[in-house]
């Protein structure tokens, strides 16, 4: 079930924000897509004033940029910016142990285990949208374990900004390898969290980010997003 299918009116500003952010993250709105305020306002059954609050928030998170007239454009990310974001992401990941409280909620572990099983199913079914959803939900579950609200917010925003770039590169990458890496990465993180090894968890997150960046850089040119 995609994001659009779960939409029900009326929606709060926060709900619309989550819907639009998910559409961007899962490439339903690919980089460079122009969004019309009038069309979005009509879809959600709201005026342009509350809609602009949502668009301004997404712009602040570097997911949108204002265009002339009543259009807003989904941002693109060049190779240099991508590398810089990953550098921040790796530093933050390595220090996540400072912002996670033990014990890890059983619900978090159960969610991750379920997502790891979902990832296994993709070995027999090529579905890029589902791969992106699982990847996003893993990030949501992991960020949910972060007790520091600011650290959690930064972690989520960084992922939304660059996770879509990885997803756009998947068609150029080896499908079986991407699925296997996602499945094994999640299981490694579960093992670290269950054992209370928060430093090990941080190191794994950092290394996984570095490996992902390496795979992306192999398939994009220096000026490409």
Residue, then its C-alpha position, 0 to 999 in steps of 0.5 A: x500500500x503506498x502513501x497516497x492510498x493511506x491518505x484520508x481527509x481531513x489532514x492536519x499539517x503534520x500529517x500532510x508534511x509526513x505524506x509529502x516527505x515520504x513521497x519525496x523519500x520514495x521518489x514518487x516526487x523525483x528530484x527536479x519535480x515541480x509541485x503546484x501549490x494549487x494542485x496540492x491544496x485541492x488534493x488535501x482539501x486545505x487552503x494554501x496558507x497551511x500548505x505553505x507551512x508544510x512546504x516551508x518546513x520541507x524547504x528548511x530540510x533541503x528537500x524543496x526549493x521555492x520557484x517562481x510563481x506558485x511552484x516548488x521544486x524537489x531539490x537535487x543533490x550533486x556529488x559534492x553535497x552528497x559526500x558532505x552529507x554522508x560525512x556528517x551522517x557518519x560522524x553522527x552515527x559513530x556517536x549515537x551511543x551518547x543519545x540512546x538509552x538502554x534497554x532498547x524497547x522490545x517493540x523496536x527490536x520486533x519491528x526491525x526483525x519484521x523488516x529484516x524478514x520483509x527484506x529477505x522476500x525481495x530476493x525473489x521479487x524485484x520491487x524498488x518501491x518496496x525496497x525503498x519503503x523497507x529501507x525508510x522504515x528501518x531508519x524510522x525504527x532506528x531513529x525511534x531508539x534515539x532518546x535525544x530529540x534533536x539528534x533524532x531530528x537531525x538523523x531523520x532529516x539527513x536520511x530523507x535528504x540522501x536516502x532518495x539518492x541511493x534509491x534512484x541509483x538502485x537500478x544501476x546497482x546489483x539488485x541481489x547485493x543491495x537486498x542482501x546488504x540491507x538484510x544483513x545490515x539490519x540483522x547486525x544492528x539488531x544483534x548490537x542493540x540486543x546485546x546493549x553494544x551501543x558503541x558497536x551499533x554506532x560503528x556499524x552505522x558509520x561503516x554502513x553509511x561509508x559503504x553505501x556512499x562508495x556504491x553510489x559514487x561508483x554509478x554517478x558522475x561528479x556532477x550527477x545527482 
